[in-house]
Amino acid sequence: MKDNPIDFTQGLQNSVINYWNNFVQSLPRIVLAIIILIVFYYGAKYLSRFIKRKFLNADHDPLFVNFLSKTSNVLLLIVGIIFAMQAVGLSGIAKGLLAGAGISAFIFGFAFKDIAENFLGGLILAFNRPFSLNDTIMIRDFTGHVKALNFRTTHIKTFDEKDVFLPNSIVVKEPVTNFTRDGQLRLDFLVGIAYEDDINRAIAIIIKTITPFADIIKDKEPFSVVEELATSTVNLRIYFWVNTFDYKKGVLELKSQVISSVKEVLMEEGFSLPSDIQEIKWYDPKKPFPIDILNTKDDYPPYNPSKNKE
């Protein structure tokens, strides 16, 4: 038995009318849900800007402020989506999502263990703050400036211009050396003078040479100690403090300049700065000791033991 085309058309028309009526009845809820989403979207952006404007100053760490603004933005958007679903009549789904959040977290905790661990590591770093933006730090074999703290990684720019993204879980677990947290660092280097040189005079000249450098911390005077009586030299260890806010200029380049200046001044003052003396022992005195002077081999014939015996 064939369906009547008139009945099919009438049924389709009634279905469209029912859907349209339901849509019209749900339209206020849909509009309300859209308004809620818009309000929470712009509210999240405003909150993010407010946090940056309120806390991004000399008293707060930019790294922590940026991470906090991103986190608050995402959390507020999630809350807005849940309220919008309830407004549109999907409260059951919203409650189901909230009720299943614990189960989902348990399930996804195994699947995305590293992601969750790195996110929690980012939270710990943001609140604990072992380093700030543009601080010079060393983690494992990586040394460079901190450029960003993201949900999953810590971005470090090394001195050879490499971008290293370390997982936050590693940064939390590994020892972190911060060279610029206090803005100062003690440096040292070794100078060897001859045994016949005056030690006190050498130390006085070295300290006088180091002191005028502008980037050296003035409230901590440099000093020197006799570290070792080596084979051919008396080794002096010189200590001084420098500013580390600009690590490259304040530490690496400055240390090079200090060592160069100390070397030049000591040589001008008559200190020999001798190299290591090598002692050669000849245990069989009956055998001749052959010597070949390379720079005068054209002027003198090579040593011939048999000819000398004759």
Buried (B, 14 or more C-beta within 10 A) or exposed (E): EEEEEEEEEEEEEEEEEEEEEEEEEEEEBBEBBEEBBEEBBEBBBEBBEEBBEEBBEEEBBBBBBBBBBBBBBEEBBEBBBBBBBBBBEBEEEBEEBEEEEEEEEEEEEEEEEEBBBBBEBBBBBBEEBBBBBBBBBBBEEEBBBBBBBBBBBBBBBEEEEEEBEBBBBBBBEEEBEBBBBEEBBEBEBEBBBEEEBEEEEBBEBBBEBBEEBEBBBEEEEBEBEEBEEEEEBBBBBBBBBBBBBBBEEBBBEBBEEBBEBBBEBBEEEEBEBBEEEEEEEEEEEEEBEEEEEEEEEEEEEEEEEEEEEE
